[in-house]
């Protein structure tokens, strides 16, 4: 059973992502080290003891649509009430509406624990937190006063309605329409698909944020508006009124996250209300809804990255526990000595076999790497909100640069590590009762939703590398080189070839970055996009090496050195892939263009 790695999470927050330095500098208000410890400890207990046991139930039973009502898996409604009672929904919520106003770093740390326990359950609260951010950034004061407090408390939940059958990632093709009404409201008509927690029985009301197009809107994404459309209308005194004209038509039957209801939503067909049309209120300005929705989407992208971290952590824990118990064959001793460690059966625990060690240590290294990447992204978000002028812009750009890497690389790692976990289990990993298969099935959606990982790579290359004419990314690489230099200066034998391998990976990253920026400046966009996905992986691996080294250096400063071994393994076995990835970025476009004929 999953046990939240509270100490590891706290270490990464403090010494790798930058929490301790921010606290020492007084940049995070009244937040103290003791409060951080208390929050992480209680979150770990809640995730391990209350959430994790219900994860398998959500998988096997799933959400069900019965006579027009979406029914949650057994125990989930009570779990949600306990979640709300613990105040978790309002951790980073605005204090003016009952939230605690704590840094985003703490939110992503708790999100990791919730998702390790149950991705399907956590998806609902995650979207509610995003809806709060969107309304606080773009909603009118009247909308905030009517809806935000109940969202912060968790009494109501929020959703994000983008996708339509003909409009997946291309939101410019959406057809859901909005019609202006004399009273200032809008009537919404259309269909949305893949709506996570679009309907359920865990909260009294569901607040949908819906993208739609006005009759006179410009074509494409410039003509999209955002609307708040509640399941139940809300009276002036805050009580619930009549049912709005929207409903869940069906639930998707999915590969994983079965407990999370993925809904097809119908708006405005006349099933409810005095006349057809779901009543909605404009969020932000007409025809500028995509910019409003991106506040929620960027929140969701980092949150989805945390799903990758969480799945990797859960899969690693499960694989290590199994490898310690499972005996098979006789493992050789390291260094050529006699076979080691047979158990009572005459066979060795498989954790003593070199290839199993390789898989398990790979899982640990990748998990710790993506955890640090996501936490560093959250740290940049926090500082962007607490700085001014050029410093605020610097951290805004750093968060923007890290977001596609956090989303895409972390979710790729989640799938890879969950797959390795099944391999460690052998045939038992393919059997549902071990729980290893569920982790892979749940993880597989994460590289797809909230912008596929290919789209994240395009975003990184086309929009994020050119920030400040490339100064942001080049400055970041310079900071990472300082870590490599510190490893070299430490003169600790245990680091092995870490400094040299880390420096080489950063050389690869810099060369690939310069090539991509140059090709875009020359107008060769297709060539640049051909290398986008390998470039994102290159960046993720280089960051993994640097952040593991940063953690190892921080640990040695505290008189310990266990992290050095993991850092060295990653440097000498994993990040060496950056050389090949650089070659694919720079030289792969021509062969890809030539291979198009195979698809004609």
TORBA-469094 format. One line per 3 residues: number of its first residue (from 0); their letters; for each residue x, y, z of C-alpha. Coordinates in pm, 1 decimal. Each point is the difference from the previous one (the first is absolute). Example, Ala and Ser with C-alpha at 12.3 -4.5 7.8 and 13.67 -1.06 7.14 Angstrom:
0) AS) 1230.0:-450.0:780.0; 137.0:344.0:-66.0;
//
This chain:
0) XXX) 0.0:0.0:0.0; 117.5:351.6:-83.2; 169.9:199.0:275.2;
3) XXX) 50.4:370.6:-64.8; 376.4:80.0:-17.7; -33.0:307.4:219.0;
6) XXX) 369.8:32.7:80.4; 101.9:-26.1:-365.9; -263.6:252.8:-103.9;
9) XXX) 109.3:242.3:271.7; 367.5:-35.6:-94.4; -69.4:71.0:-367.1;
12) XXX) -215.2:300.7:81.4; 255.7:148.5:235.2; 337.9:-77.3:-149.6;
15) XXX) -58.3:-55.8:-372.0; -300.8:209.1:-98.7; 88.4:297.1:222.0;
18) XXX) -256.9:8.9:280.0; 249.3:43.5:283.7; 173.8:292.1:-171.1;
21) XXX) -334.8:168.3:-65.1; -103.9:-46.9:363.0; 330.7:137.7:128.4;
24) XXX) -40.1:304.2:-223.5; -351.7:59.3:130.2; -151.8:-31.5:-346.1;
27) XXX) -287.3:-228.6:100.3; -176.6:209.4:261.2; -71.1:-164.6:333.6;
30) XXX) 77.9:-352.7:-121.5; 246.4:-174.3:234.5; 200.8:-320.4:-8.1;
33) XXX) -218.7:-141.8:277.1; -318.4:70.1:-194.5; 147.6:-163.8:-310.4;
36) XXX) 82.2:-310.9:204.2; -348.3:-10.7:152.7; -175.2:32.4:-336.6;
39) XXX) 214.1:-262.8:-171.1; -28.8:-241.2:291.8; -379.8:18.6:16.9;
42) XXX) -32.5:-15.0:-378.9; 215.9:-311.1:0.1; -212.7:-161.5:266.9;
45) XXX) -324.2:83.3:-181.7; 130.3:-126.9:-334.0; 146.6:-321.1:141.6;
48) XXX) -272.3:-95.1:247.2; -324.1:139.6:-143.0; 45.2:43.9:-374.7;
51) XXX) 226.0:-286.9:-107.5; -230.1:-280.7:124.0; -282.5:136.4:-218.9;
54) XXX) 209.2:27.0:-316.2; -48.6:-364.8:-103.8; -375.0:25.6:66.9;
57) XXX) -24.1:290.5:-238.7; 182.0:-203.8:-262.3; -205.6:-316.9:28.0;
60) XXX) -340.8:156.8:59.0; 34.3:321.7:-194.1; -241.6:290.5:-33.8;
63) XXX) -346.8:-105.9:-121.5; -280.9:180.9:-180.2; -329.1:-130.4:139.6;
66) XXX) -332.9:151.8:-102.1; 162.0:328.4:-88.2; 209.3:22.3:318.9;
69) XXX) 375.0:-49.1:21.4; 82.6:-217.5:302.1; 347.7:4.5:153.5;
72) XXX) 185.7:-315.9:105.9; -72.3:-128.1:349.6; 159.3:216.1:266.6;
75) XXX) 94.0:287.2:-229.1; -275.5:239.1:108.3; 100.8:-37.5:365.9;
78) XXX) 364.6:34.7:-101.3; -80.2:324.4:-179.0; -178.1:132.6:308.8;
81) XXX) 305.0:-84.8:210.4; 221.8:170.6:-256.9; -207.8:318.5:25.6;
84) XXX) -12.9:-15.3:379.3; 379.2:-11.7:3.8; 13.6:329.8:-188.1;
87) XXX) 205.0:-147.2:-282.2; -210.8:155.4:-273.3; 86.4:349.4:123.7;
90) XXX) 372.7:-48.0:59.7; 98.4:263.0:-256.2; -344.0:161.2:-25.4;
93) XXX) -50.5:374.7:49.6; -23.3:93.9:365.5; -281.9:245.1:-73.5;
96) XXX) -217.5:-299.4:-89.9; 104.8:-238.8:274.2; 321.6:-135.0:-148.7;
99) XXX) 338.4:-25.0:167.2; 198.3:187.0:-266.0; 300.9:-232.1:28.9;
102) XXX) 269.3:-34.6:-268.9; -55.2:-211.7:-308.1; 300.4:-214.1:97.1;
105) XXX) -198.6:-147.1:287.1; -296.8:-62.5:-226.3; 202.2:-203.3:-250.9;
108) XXX) 167.3:-190.7:282.2; -337.4:-105.9:136.3; -125.5:-67.6:-353.5;
111) XXX) 279.6:-252.0:-36.6; -119.6:-188.0:306.5; -367.1:12.9:-100.9;
114) XXX) 76.3:-126.3:-351.5; 223.2:-280.6:122.6; -291.3:-113.8:214.3;
117) XXX) -265.1:38.1:-271.5; 31.2:194.7:-324.7; -369.7:-49.5:-76.4;
120) XXX) -114.9:158.9:324.7; 248.3:286.0:-11.6; -104.5:114.7:-345.5;
123) XXX) -320.2:152.6:140.8; 159.4:227.1:263.2; 282.6:86.8:-240.3;
126) XXX) -242.0:150.3:-250.8; -181.8:187.9:275.0; 326.1:164.1:105.4;
129) XXX) 57.5:102.2:-361.8; -350.7:144.7:-27.8; 64.9:213.2:309.5;
132) XXX) 316.1:140.8:-157.4; -179.0:80.0:-326.2; -284.7:178.6:175.1;
135) XXX) 232.3:197.7:225.2; 207.2:108.7:-300.0; -279.3:76.3:-246.9;
138) XXX) -343.2:-19.9:164.0; -204.9:303.2:94.2; -30.3:91.2:365.0;
141) XXX) -362.7:-117.8:0.1; 99.7:-342.4:-135.7; 278.1:-28.4:255.8;
144) XXX) -230.8:87.4:287.0; -266.2:-244.5:-112.4; 215.4:-302.0:-82.5;
147) XXX) 357.1:9.2:130.9; -64.2:-55.7:371.1; -195.2:-320.1:-65.9;
150) XXX) 269.8:-119.3:-240.3; 272.7:71.4:256.2; -187.6:-192.2:269.1;
153) XXX) -61.7:-287.2:-239.6; -377.3:18.5:44.6; -10.7:52.1:-376.1;
156) XXX) 241.6:-135.3:-260.1; 124.8:145.9:-327.6; 64.5:-136.6:-348.1;
159) XXX) 169.1:104.8:-322.8; -202.2:-46.1:-322.5; 214.4:32.3:-312.7;
162) XXX) -9.5:-307.5:-220.3; -266.7:-81.9:-259.3; -24.3:-298.6:-237.1;
165) XXX) 136.5:199.0:-296.0; 229.9:223.8:207.3; 261.2:-175.3:208.9;
168) XXX) 322.2:195.9:32.9; -117.3:241.9:-273.0; -231.9:216.7:207.8;
171) XXX) -55.5:234.7:-289.8; -234.2:-263.9:-145.5; -242.2:-9.7:293.7;
174) XXX) -371.1:48.8:-75.3; -167.4:44.7:339.3; -182.9:329.2:-27.6;
177) XXX) -104.9:272.6:240.4; -291.3:237.1:-51.4; -26.4:335.2:177.0;
180) XXX) -306.4:60.3:215.9; -165.1:331.5:93.8; 80.9:-49.0:369.5;
183) XXX) 373.7:-23.8:-65.5; 18.3:-379.0:20.8; 69.0:-237.9:-287.8;
186) XXX) -167.0:-318.6:-121.8; 244.1:-282.1:-76.7; -69.4:-271.4:-258.9;
189) XXX) 231.3:-287.3:-94.5; 181.7:-317.5:91.9; 326.1:-47.0:188.6;
192) XXX) 187.3:-328.3:32.4; 263.6:-140.4:237.2; -118.6:224.8:284.4;
195) XXX) 170.1:-120.7:316.6; -234.7:-11.5:299.0; -265.4:162.6:-221.2;
198) XXX) -264.9:-151.3:224.4; 15.0:-185.3:331.2; -167.8:-35.6:339.3;
201) XXX) 278.6:125.7:225.8; -92.8:371.2:8.3; -319.9:205.0:-2.4;
204) XXX) 77.2:195.9:-314.8; 240.0:-15.9:-293.9; 132.8:320.1:-156.2;
207) XXX) 89.7:-52.3:-365.5; 238.7:233.1:-180.8; -101.9:-35.7:-364.3;
210) XXX) 158.4:127.3:-320.1; -256.8:110.1:-258.6; -33.8:226.7:-301.5;
213) XXX) -229.3:301.4:-40.3; -196.3:38.7:-326.7; 207.9:298.3:-115.5;
216) XXX) 333.6:-130.9:128.3; 311.8:3.7:-219.2; 105.8:-333.9:-145.1;
219) XXX) 248.6:-225.9:173.3; 135.7:38.6:349.7; -45.6:379.0:-10.1;
222) XXX) -373.6:-54.0:22.9; -21.0:-213.1:312.9; -160.3:118.9:323.9;
225) XXX) -5.6:-157.7:345.8; -318.0:-46.2:201.9; -84.9:-113.4:351.3;
228) XXX) -290.8:-246.9:-22.5; -116.0:-157.4:330.7; -180.8:-332.6:23.0;
231) XXX) -247.6:167.8:236.1; -76.3:368.7:-24.8; 86.3:197.6:312.4;
234) XXX) -248.0:233.3:168.4; 90.7:347.4:120.9; 28.7:-127.6:357.3;
237) XXX) 248.5:-269.0:-106.3; -244.7:-289.2:21.4; -41.7:-242.8:-286.9;
240) XXX) -272.5:69.4:-252.0; -137.5:-204.6:-289.0; 196.4:-240.2:-217.0;
243) XXX) 175.3:162.4:-293.4; -50.0:-136.5:-351.9; 299.4:-232.6:-11.7;
246) XXX) 60.8:-365.8:76.1; 242.6:-289.9:-33.3; -103.2:-203.0:-302.7;
249) XXX) 246.9:-286.4:47.3; 318.1:-112.9:172.1; 306.8:-112.6:-192.1;
252) XXX) 127.8:-356.3:47.9; 372.5:52.8:40.9; 333.4:-175.7:25.2;
255) XXX) 53.4:139.9:350.3; -107.1:259.2:260.6; -331.9:-186.6:17.7;
258) XXX) -116.7:171.2:317.8; 18.8:340.6:-164.9; -319.2:68.3:-200.3;
261) XXX) 98.0:109.3:-351.3; -321.5:149.6:-136.2; -161.1:98.2:-325.2;
264) XXX) -186.0:318.2:93.8; -302.7:139.5:-182.8; -83.4:368.6:35.4;
267) XXX) -332.3:156.2:-96.4; -214.2:-278.0:-145.4; -304.3:97.7:207.1;
270) XXX) 4.3:-286.8:248.7; 3.7:240.8:296.7; -128.0:353.8:46.5;
273) XXX) -288.7:198.3:-142.3; 162.6:35.0:-342.3; 296.8:-158.3:-179.4;
276) XXX) 345.3:131.3:73.2; 232.4:-39.3:296.5; 29.7:333.8:179.4;
279) XXX) 353.8:128.6:27.0; 198.3:308.9:98.6; 294.1:145.3:-188.2;
282) XXX) 343.2:-40.7:158.0; 233.0:275.5:-113.4; -76.6:164.9:-333.0;
285) XXX) -182.7:-124.0:-307.0; 226.8:-171.8:-253.4; 288.3:-15.3:248.2;
288) XXX) -97.7:-321.5:169.9; 302.7:-202.9:-100.1; 232.6:231.5:191.2;
291) XXX) -226.3:-40.6:304.2; -10.5:-377.0:-37.1; 378.9:-17.1:-26.0;
294) XXX) 22.0:107.6:364.2; -180.0:-321.7:84.6; 184.6:-203.8:-263.1;
297) XXX) 345.8:102.2:121.5; -102.0:-96.0:353.1; -124.6:-331.4:-136.1;
300) XXX) 317.2:-66.7:-199.1; 220.6:15.0:306.5; -259.5:-201.9:192.2;
303) XXX) 7.6:-266.4:-272.0; 378.0:-0.7:23.0; -47.3:-81.5:367.0;
306) XXX) -210.2:-298.8:-106.1; 308.8:-128.4:-180.0; 215.6:52.8:309.3;
309) XXX) -261.9:-163.8:220.8; -43.9:-305.8:-219.8; 376.1:-44.3:-23.0;
312) XXX) 32.1:17.3:379.8; -280.9:-249.1:60.4; 135.2:-238.1:-263.8;
315) XXX) 350.4:19.9:144.3; -119.4:-73.0:351.8; -203.3:-295.9:-117.6;
318) XXX) 282.7:-143.7:-211.3; 259.5:29.5:277.1; -230.1:-167.6:252.6;
321) XXX) -69.2:-286.5:-241.4; 368.2:-41.4:-92.7; 94.9:-35.0:365.4;
324) XXX) -248.2:-284.3:49.6; 16.3:-188.5:-328.8; 274.8:-261.2:-19.1;
327) XXX) 135.4:-134.0:-329.6; 330.6:-155.4:-103.2; 338.2:60.8:162.4;
330) XXX) 127.3:355.5:-23.4; 373.4:54.1:-53.1; 188.1:204.2:254.6;
333) XXX) 127.1:334.2:-114.8; 368.9:-0.7:-82.9; 12.6:-361.5:-113.7;
336) XXX) -33.0:-168.6:338.9; -216.2:-303.9:64.4; -374.8:13.6:-55.9;
339) XXX) -168.9:203.7:270.4; -300.0:9.8:218.6; -210.6:-311.0:-64.2;
342) XXX) -311.4:-14.6:210.4; -145.8:-299.8:176.9; -111.1:-138.6:-337.8;
345) XXX) 357.7:-1.3:-125.5; -82.8:287.0:-235.5; 91.4:367.1:26.0;
348) XXX) -242.2:288.6:32.5; -15.9:146.9:-348.5; 108.1:338.1:137.0;
351) XXX) 351.0:-149.3:13.5; 11.8:-68.4:-375.4; 192.8:268.0:-193.8;
354) XXX) -262.4:52.3:-269.0; -276.0:45.3:257.0; 223.0:243.2:186.6;
357) XXX) 44.1:188.0:-327.9; -374.8:29.4:-49.8; -73.9:102.9:356.6;
360) XXX) 274.9:261.6:17.6; -110.1:137.0:-338.1; -350.0:33.7:141.5;
363) XXX) 127.0:182.1:309.3; 222.5:237.1:-196.6; -267.1:97.7:-251.7;
366) XXX) -259.2:43.0:274.1; 219.3:229.2:205.6; 99.0:191.5:-311.7;
369) XXX) -352.8:81.8:-113.1; -104.3:80.3:356.5; 271.2:266.3:11.8;
372) XXX) -95.9:138.3:-342.1; -365.8:41.2:97.3; 80.2:148.5:339.7;
375) XXX) 243.2:245.3:-162.1; -276.0:105.8:-238.8; -236.0:62.4:293.2;
378) XXX) 274.3:196.9:175.8; 36.2:226.6:-303.3; -376.6:55.3:-1.9;
381) XXX) 5.5:95.2:367.0; 283.8:249.3:-42.1; -161.0:151.1:-309.7;
384) XXX) -295.5:94.4:222.9; 223.0:141.7:273.1; 240.8:207.5:-206.1;
387) XXX) -27.0:319.7:-199.1; 136.9:145.2:-320.9; 279.5:-182.1:-178.8;
390) XXX) 26.6:-262.4:272.7; -368.1:-88.9:-34.1; 40.6:-27.3:-377.5;
393) XXX) 304.3:-222.7:48.1; -191.5:-245.6:217.6; -304.3:13.9:-227.3;
396) XXX) 223.0:-101.4:-287.9; 171.0:-269.8:206.0; -338.3:-148.7:90.2;
399) XXX) -108.3:20.5:-363.6; 318.5:-175.1:-111.6; -34.1:-278.3:255.4;
402) XXX) -375.3:-65.4:-40.1; 11.4:-199.7:-327.3; 298.3:-199.1:129.2;
405) XXX) -175.5:-68.9:329.4; -316.8:-112.8:-176.9; 152.6:-206.2:-279.7;
408) XXX) 321.2:-144.4:139.6; -157.7:-86.6:336.0; -295.5:-178.2:-159.7;
411) XXX) 226.5:-188.9:-241.0; 203.2:-108.1:302.2; -318.0:-103.0:179.8;
414) XXX) -84.3:-239.4:-284.6; 358.1:-126.5:-33.3; 42.5:-62.2:372.4;
417) XXX) -339.4:-169.3:34.4; 93.1:-225.6:-291.2; 332.9:-83.9:164.2;
420) XXX) -194.5:-77.5:317.2; -197.6:-264.0:-186.5; 326.0:-141.3:-138.2;
423) XXX) 142.2:-32.6:351.1; -312.3:-192.3:102.9; 40.7:-233.3:-295.7;
426) XXX) -314.3:-191.8:-89.1; -165.2:110.9:323.2; 22.8:357.8:-121.4;
429) XXX) -238.8:-87.9:-280.5; -250.4:-134.4:252.2; -239.5:263.0:130.8;
432) XXX) 7.6:-113.3:362.6; 354.8:133.7:53.0; -109.6:354.9:-84.0;
435) XXX) 301.3:63.6:-225.0; -214.5:-9.7:-313.9; -241.3:260.2:136.9;
438) XXX) 281.8:249.6:37.7; 97.8:-35.3:-365.2; -361.4:22.0:-115.9;
441) XXX) -62.9:310.3:209.7; 325.3:161.8:-115.6; -57.9:-43.8:-371.8;
444) XXX) -249.4:285.0:-37.2; 232.0:261.5:149.8; 219.8:45.1:-312.1;
447) XXX) -321.2:66.0:-196.5; -224.2:239.8:189.1; 58.2:367.7:79.6;
450) XXX) 189.6:29.0:-327.8; 168.7:-310.6:-135.5; 369.3:-31.8:70.0;
453) XXX) 72.3:74.0:-364.1; -180.9:330.6:40.7; 201.3:69.0:315.8;
456) XXX) 319.8:-53.6:-199.1; -121.2:240.5:-269.2; -87.6:254.6:267.5;
459) XXX) 344.9:-35.3:155.9; 183.6:47.7:-328.8; -218.2:262.8:-168.8;
462) XXX) -121.0:211.9:291.9; 224.9:-58.3:298.6; 354.3:-15.4:-138.6;
465) XXX) -31.5:343.6:-164.5; -104.9:168.8:327.2; 211.7:314.1:46.0;
468) XXX) 167.8:-86.6:-332.6; 137.8:-322.3:148.1; 151.4:165.2:307.2;
471) XXX) -223.3:-191.8:240.7; 94.6:-348.1:-118.5; 367.9:85.5:-37.9;
474) XXX) 8.0:146.3:349.0; -161.8:-315.2:134.2; 262.7:-218.9:-162.7;
477) XXX) 268.4:217.5:159.6; -158.0:-60.1:341.5; 3.9:-375.5:-61.0;
480) XXX) 368.9:15.7:-95.1; 67.8:140.7:346.1; -133.5:-325.5:145.9;
483) XXX) 237.8:-202.9:-216.5; 286.8:222.3:105.0; -90.2:-45.2:366.9;
486) XXX) 6.3:-378.4:-44.3; 346.8:22.2:-155.1; 121.4:231.6:275.7;
489) XXX) -126.1:-234.6:272.6; 272.0:-255.5:-83.4; -214.5:-277.6:145.0;
492) XXX) 102.0:-332.5:-149.8; -352.4:-138.2:21.8; -118.2:233.6:-275.2;
495) XXX) 205.1:-195.7:-254.2; -43.9:155.1:-346.5; -300.8:208.3:103.7;
498) XXX) 154.3:342.1:-60.2; 128.7:-90.4:-345.4; -322.1:-174.2:-108.0;
501) XXX) -215.0:281.7:132.1; 212.3:258.0:-179.9; -26.5:-200.5:-321.0;
504) XXX) -379.1:-17.0:29.0; -16.0:376.7:45.0; 225.3:44.7:-302.0;
507) XXX) -248.8:-211.8:-195.4; -289.6:206.7:130.4; 168.6:327.3:-89.1;
510) XXX) 91.1:-116.0:-349.9; -351.8:-125.3:-70.1; -150.0:321.3:141.3;
513) XXX) 219.4:221.5:-216.3; -82.4:-205.0:-310.1; -374.6:19.4:61.7;
516) XXX) 6.6:374.3:63.4; 207.8:55.7:-313.2; -221.1:-213.5:-224.6;
519) XXX) -311.2:179.8:119.6; 161.1:338.0:-59.3; 80.1:-113.9:-353.8;
522) XXX) -362.6:-103.2:-58.3; 65.0:-375.8:-4.9; -289.7:-79.3:232.8;
525) XXX) -61.3:-353.7:-128.9; 362.1:-93.2:72.5; -23.6:140.0:350.6;
528) XXX) -328.0:-179.5:71.9; 145.9:-328.7:-125.1; 236.5:8.9:296.2;
531) XXX) -242.8:132.8:261.1; -83.3:-324.1:177.9; 357.5:-132.5:28.4;
534) XXX) 104.0:348.7:115.3; -252.0:-2.2:284.0; 127.1:-338.6:115.6;
537) XXX) 358.7:124.4:-25.8; -91.7:296.3:220.3; -177.6:-224.9:250.8;
540) XXX) 295.0:-237.1:30.7; 250.2:283.5:39.2; -217.5:150.5:272.9;
543) XXX) -27.7:-339.5:168.9; 376.6:-30.1:14.2; 45.6:353.1:128.5;
546) XXX) -273.6:-21.4:263.8; 119.1:-337.9:129.6; 347.8:147.6:28.9;
549) XXX) -137.9:305.8:179.8; -174.3:-228.5:247.3; 314.9:-206.5:52.8;
552) XXX) 203.4:313.2:66.7; -259.5:126.9:247.6; 4.4:-332.9:182.1;
555) XXX) 379.2:-2.6:29.5; -21.8:345.9:157.0; -210.1:-162.7:271.4;
558) XXX) 253.9:-277.5:60.6; -160.9:-277.2:-208.7; 78.6:-142.4:-341.5;
561) XXX) -260.3:-262.4:-97.4; -129.9:213.5:-288.6; 339.2:0.3:-168.6;
564) XXX) -44.4:-358.5:-117.1; -334.0:74.6:-167.7; 139.2:317.3:-155.2;
567) XXX) 299.0:-190.2:-139.9; -218.2:-278.5:-138.6; -217.1:251.2:-184.1;
570) XXX) 299.9:187.1:-135.5; 182.7:-308.5:-123.6; -300.8:-200.4:-120.2;
573) XXX) -297.8:223.9:-82.0; 96.9:350.7:-100.3; 258.4:-126.5:-247.6;
576) XXX) -300.1:-32.4:-232.2; 16.2:376.5:-54.3; 273.2:-40.1:-262.9;
579) XXX) -224.9:-213.8:-218.3; -294.8:230.3:58.3; 206.8:301.7:-105.8;
582) XXX) 89.6:-180.3:-319.8; -368.7:-73.4:-65.9; -90.3:364.7:55.3;
585) XXX) 265.4:134.0:-236.4; 17.3:-271.7:-264.4; -336.0:-176.7:12.4;
588) XXX) -213.0:236.9:-207.1; 121.5:-108.6:-342.6; -69.9:-368.8:56.8;
591) XXX) -339.7:81.2:146.9; -90.3:210.0:-304.5; 112.7:-280.0:-230.2;
594) XXX) -203.3:-257.9:192.8; -325.6:189.1:-55.9; -40.4:-185.3:-326.7;
597) XXX) -62.4:-316.6:200.8; -323.0:152.4:131.3; -134.5:127.5:-332.5;
//
